[in-house]
Amino acid sequence: MIAPSLPMGVGFHAAGALLSANCYAPQKYINRWSWEIFWMTQAAWCWLLWPIIGALATIPHLPQVLAEAPHDRMLLCFALGIAYGVGGTAFNISIRYIGFSLTYAIAVGLSSVLGTLVPPLVRGELAAIVSRAGSQWVLSGVLAGAIGIALCGAAGHFKERDLDANRGTHGEFSMMKGLALSLLAGLLSAVYGFSLEVAAPVADIAERHGAGIWRGNVVYLFANSGAFVSALLYSLYVARKNGSLGELRRLPGGSGLGWNYLLALFTGTLWYGQFFFYNLGHVRLGSQYAFSSWAIHMIMLVLFSNVLAVLFKEWRGCRGRTHATAAMGLMVLCAAILLLTYGNYIGERS
């Protein structure tokens, strides 16, 4: 039996969110690679290779665990992973049309609420959760997180408009395309938490075989490989359309291919890191409010991404309204984390 520990649970979620907040940074330094080639290469690491390596390294008697696991749960987890992969790809494309901040606000905000509340609602447990001690604090934290994410998204949108005005550029902005893609991303990304829930019996078997706190790593074999399939199929479709598959072997100009593969590995590792620490945080929260893991993770992800933007002076040159909205969003996100943590604390004590 894994002993709950609220500080460790929140701490592991913070570590995963910090890695995830940085996972898109290496993409800025890709050298003459088409988007689809980079996307399929980093996806191979974060959604296929690292989950296999992680499961082999942390799950004792893995072949026996898989032999005993219910096949219907593994298949459903894989199918939900495919949907999550579609959401992840839509998220990345949406950034092109409405920018990083608005995409985060819409997609992550929607994913945070749906991914937290839908799984217990589907299981018929939401009414029982609401009646528990501390539930009002947890649900208030989920709501505050959605508001904080929306404020940060608005601030980010203001920032992009301010900076574009200073540069005299407007980019490839399309609100209709970006809105549709970010809504799709938020809806489908929310099913990732549900995919981990439906495969809980598989993780239980892994724990019985001695996996302990690493039990969730066996689930990533199905959820993440499903995401890889959808990302790979879309990337291959775009690569065939653009005639860019040859970039896997040779770059236009002849040099820099090794550097690109290294950046793809780094991106995939950062992205997988969030899953790795998400599992550790989830199992340490205990059974009372483990469903709030997704909200804690998503809220911290947006909080850290905006704090990093401030530290790296990405807000320099913006107007006072932009700074004020960003500061308000960060304060609300901090309040949301405190509400969620306090609600979990009351639940743990009860």
C-alpha positions in Angstrom: 0.0 0.0 0.0 1.4 3.4 -1.0 1.3 5.9 1.8 -0.3 9.2 0.8 1.8 12.3 1.2 0.3 15.7 0.2 3.6 17.6 0.1 5.2 14.9 -2.1 2.1 14.7 -4.3 2.0 18.4 -5.0 5.8 18.5 -5.3 5.9 15.8 -7.9 3.1 17.5 -9.9 5.2 20.8 -9.7 8.2 19.0 -11.1 6.2 17.5 -14.0 4.5 20.9 -14.7 7.9 22.6 -14.8 9.2 20.2 -17.4 6.1 20.5 -19.5 6.2 24.3 -19.3 9.6 24.1 -21.1 8.9 21.4 -23.6 8.3 23.7 -26.5 11.4 25.8 -26.0 13.8 23.5 -28.0 11.5 23.8 -31.1 12.6 27.4 -31.5 16.2 26.2 -32.4 15.3 23.6 -35.0 17.4 24.0 -38.1 15.5 23.8 -41.5 13.3 20.9 -40.5 9.6 20.9 -41.5 7.1 21.0 -38.7 5.8 17.5 -39.4 9.3 15.9 -39.4 10.1 17.5 -36.0 6.7 16.5 -34.6 6.9 12.8 -35.5 10.5 12.6 -34.3 9.8 14.1 -30.9 6.6 12.1 -30.6 8.6 8.9 -31.1 10.5 9.8 -27.9 7.8 11.2 -25.7 4.9 8.8 -26.6 6.7 5.6 -27.7 10.3 5.1 -26.7 10.5 6.7 -23.3 7.3 5.0 -22.0 8.8 1.6 -23.1 12.1 2.4 -21.4 10.3 3.7 -18.3 8.1 0.6 -18.0 11.1 -1.8 -18.5 13.1 0.0 -15.9 10.4 0.3 -13.2 7.8 -2.5 -13.6 9.0 -5.8 -12.2 7.9 -8.9 -14.2 6.5 -6.7 -17.0 5.6 -9.6 -19.4 3.6 -11.3 -16.6 1.8 -8.1 -15.7 0.7 -7.6 -19.3 -0.4 -11.2 -19.6 -2.6 -10.8 -16.5 -4.0 -7.4 -17.4 -7.6 -7.1 -18.7 -7.3 -6.7 -22.4 -10.5 -4.5 -22.7 -9.0 -1.9 -20.3 -5.7 -1.9 -22.3 -7.5 -1.4 -25.6 -9.8 1.4 -24.2 -6.7 3.1 -22.7 -5.0 2.9 -26.1 -8.1 4.3 -27.9 -8.3 7.2 -25.5 -4.6 7.8 -26.1 -5.2 8.1 -29.8 -7.8 10.9 -29.0 -5.3 12.6 -26.8 -2.7 12.5 -29.6 -5.2 14.2 -31.9 -5.6 16.9 -29.2 -1.9 17.4 -28.8 -1.4 17.8 -32.5 -4.3 20.2 -32.7 -2.8 22.2 -29.8 0.5 22.6 -31.6 -1.1 23.7 -34.9 -3.4 26.1 -33.0 -0.4 28.1 -31.8 0.3 29.0 -35.4 -3.0 30.8 -35.7 -3.8 32.4 -32.4 -0.4 32.3 -30.5 0.9 30.4 -27.6 -1.0 32.2 -24.8 -4.5 32.1 -26.2 -4.0 28.4 -27.2 -2.9 27.6 -23.6 -5.8 29.6 -22.1 -8.5 27.9 -24.2 -7.1 24.4 -24.5 -5.5 24.0 -21.0 -8.4 25.7 -19.3 -10.9 23.5 -20.9 -8.8 20.4 -20.3 -8.2 21.3 -16.7 -12.0 21.4 -15.9 -13.1 18.5 -18.1 -10.2 16.2 -17.2 -10.9 16.8 -13.5 -14.7 16.5 -13.3 -15.6 14.1 -16.2 -13.9 10.9 -14.9 -15.7 11.0 -11.5 -18.9 12.0 -13.2 -18.7 9.1 -15.6 -17.9 6.7 -12.7 -20.9 8.1 -10.8 -18.7 9.3 -7.9 -19.0 13.1 -8.3 -21.9 13.3 -5.8 -20.0 11.3 -3.2 -16.9 13.5 -3.7 -18.9 16.7 -3.2 -20.1 15.4 0.1 -16.6 14.8 1.5 -14.8 17.1 3.8 -12.8 19.7 2.0 -14.6 19.2 -1.3 -15.7 22.8 -1.5 -12.1 23.9 -1.4 -11.0 21.5 -4.1 -13.9 22.5 -6.5 -13.3 26.2 -5.7 -9.6 25.6 -6.7 -10.7 24.0 -10.0 -12.9 27.0 -10.8 -10.2 29.5 -9.7 -7.7 27.7 -11.9 -9.9 28.0 -14.9 -10.4 31.8 -14.2 -6.6 32.2 -13.7 -5.8 30.4 -16.9 -8.3 32.6 -18.8 -6.7 35.7 -17.3 -3.2 34.5 -18.3 -4.4 33.7 -21.8 -5.9 37.2 -22.1 -2.7 38.7 -20.9 -0.7 36.6 -23.4 -3.0 37.7 -26.2 -2.5 41.4 -25.2 1.3 40.7 -25.1 1.4 39.3 -28.6 -0.6 42.2 -29.9 1.7 44.7 -28.2 4.8 43.1 -29.5 3.4 42.7 -33.0 2.5 46.4 -32.9 6.0 47.3 -31.9 7.5 45.1 -34.7 4.9 46.1 -37.2 4.0 42.5 -37.9 0.7 40.5 -37.5 1.8 36.9 -38.2 -0.6 34.2 -39.5 -3.5 35.1 -37.2 -6.8 33.4 -37.7 -9.2 33.4 -34.7 -11.7 31.0 -36.3 -9.1 28.3 -37.1 -7.2 28.8 -33.9 -10.4 28.7 -31.8 -11.7 25.5 -33.4 -8.3 23.8 -33.0 -7.8 24.9 -29.4 -11.3 23.8 -28.4 -10.6 20.4 -30.0 -7.3 20.3 -28.2 -8.8 21.0 -24.9 -11.6 18.5 -25.3 -9.4 15.7 -26.5 -6.5 16.5 -24.1 -8.9 16.1 -21.2 -9.4 12.4 -22.0 -5.8 11.7 -21.1 -6.6 11.7 -17.4 -9.6 9.4 -18.1 -7.3 7.0 -20.1 -5.2 6.6 -16.9 -8.3 6.0 -14.9 -9.7 3.3 -17.1 -6.3 1.4 -17.0 -6.2 1.6 -13.2 -6.7 -2.2 -12.9 -3.6 -2.7 -15.0 -1.6 -0.5 -12.6 -3.1 -2.5 -9.7 -1.6 -5.7 -11.1 1.7 -4.0 -11.6 1.7 -2.9 -7.9 1.0 -6.4 -6.8 4.1 -7.5 -8.7 6.2 -5.0 -6.8 6.0 -1.8 -8.9 5.1 0.3 -5.9 5.0 4.1 -6.7 6.0 3.3 -10.3 2.7 1.5 -10.9 1.4 4.1 -13.3 4.3 3.7 -15.7 2.7 0.5 -17.1 -0.3 2.5 -18.2 1.8 4.8 -20.4 2.5 1.9 -22.6 -1.0 2.1 -23.9 -2.1 5.7 -23.4 1.1 7.2 -24.9 1.5 4.7 -27.7 -2.1 5.6 -28.8 -1.1 9.2 -28.9 2.0 8.3 -31.0 -0.1 6.5 -33.6 -2.3 9.6 -34.2 0.6 12.0 -34.2 2.6 9.7 -36.6 -0.3 9.2 -39.1 -1.0 13.0 -39.3 2.7 13.8 -39.7 3.1 11.2 -42.4 0.1 12.6 -44.2 1.5 16.2 -44.1 5.0 15.0 -45.0 3.7 13.1 -48.1 1.7 16.2 -49.1 4.8 18.5 -48.7 7.4 16.0 -49.9 9.4 16.4 -46.8 10.1 12.8 -45.7 13.6 13.0 -47.1 14.5 15.5 -44.3 14.7 12.5 -42.0 17.9 11.5 -43.8 19.2 14.8 -45.1 18.6 18.5 -44.6 18.5 21.2 -47.3 22.0 22.5 -47.2 23.5 19.3 -45.9 24.3 20.0 -42.2 22.5 20.2 -38.8 20.6 17.0 -39.0 22.2 15.6 -35.8 21.5 18.8 -33.9 17.8 18.5 -34.9 17.6 14.9 -33.7 19.1 16.0 -30.4 16.6 18.8 -30.0 13.7 16.4 -30.8 15.1 14.0 -28.2 15.3 16.9 -25.7 11.7 17.9 -26.4 10.4 14.4 -26.1 12.2 13.9 -22.9 10.8 17.1 -21.3 7.3 16.1 -22.4 7.6 12.5 -21.1 9.0 14.0 -17.9 5.6 15.5 -17.1 4.0 12.1 -17.4 6.7 10.5 -15.3 6.2 13.0 -12.4 2.4 13.1 -12.9 2.2 9.5 -12.0 4.3 10.0 -8.9 2.2 12.9 -7.8 -1.0 11.1 -8.5 -0.3 8.1 -6.3 0.9 10.3 -3.5 -2.3 12.3 -3.3 -4.2 9.4 -1.9 -7.7 8.3 -2.7 -9.8 11.1 -1.3 -9.0 13.7 -4.0 -6.7 12.0 -6.4 -9.1 13.1 -9.2 -7.8 16.7 -8.6 -4.3 15.6 -9.9 -5.2 16.8 -13.4 -6.3 20.2 -12.2 -3.2 20.7 -10.1 -0.9 19.7 -12.9 -2.6 21.9 -15.5 -2.8 24.9 -13.3 0.9 24.6 -12.3 1.8 24.2 -16.0 0.2 27.5 -16.9 1.6 29.2 -13.8 5.2 28.1 -14.5 5.0 28.9 -18.2 4.0 32.4 -17.4 6.5 32.9 -14.6 9.3 31.7 -17.0 8.1 34.2 -19.6 8.5 36.9 -17.0 12.0 35.7 -15.9 13.1 35.6 -19.5 11.8 39.2 -20.1 9.3 38.1 -22.8 6.9 40.8 -21.5 9.3 43.7 -22.0 7.8 46.4 -24.1 4.2 45.6 -23.2 1.6 48.1 -22.0 0.4 48.5 -18.4 -2.9 46.8 -19.1 -1.0 43.7 -20.2 1.2 43.6 -17.1 -1.7 44.1 -14.8 -3.8 41.3 -16.4 -0.8 38.9 -16.2 -0.2 39.8 -12.6 -3.8 39.2 -11.7 -3.8 35.9 -13.6 -0.7 34.7 -11.7 -2.2 35.6 -8.4 -5.4 33.8 -9.1 -3.4 30.7 -10.2 -1.5 30.8 -7.0 -4.7 31.0 -5.0 -6.1 28.1 -7.0 -3.2 25.9 -6.1 -3.6 26.9 -2.4 -7.3 26.0 -2.5 -6.6 22.6 -4.1 -3.8 21.9 -1.7 -5.9 22.9 1.4 -8.9 20.9 0.2 -6.6 17.8 -0.2 -5.2 18.5 3.2 -8.6 18.5 4.8 -9.6 15.3 2.9 -6.3 13.6 4.0 -6.9 14.5 7.7 -10.5 13.3 7.6 
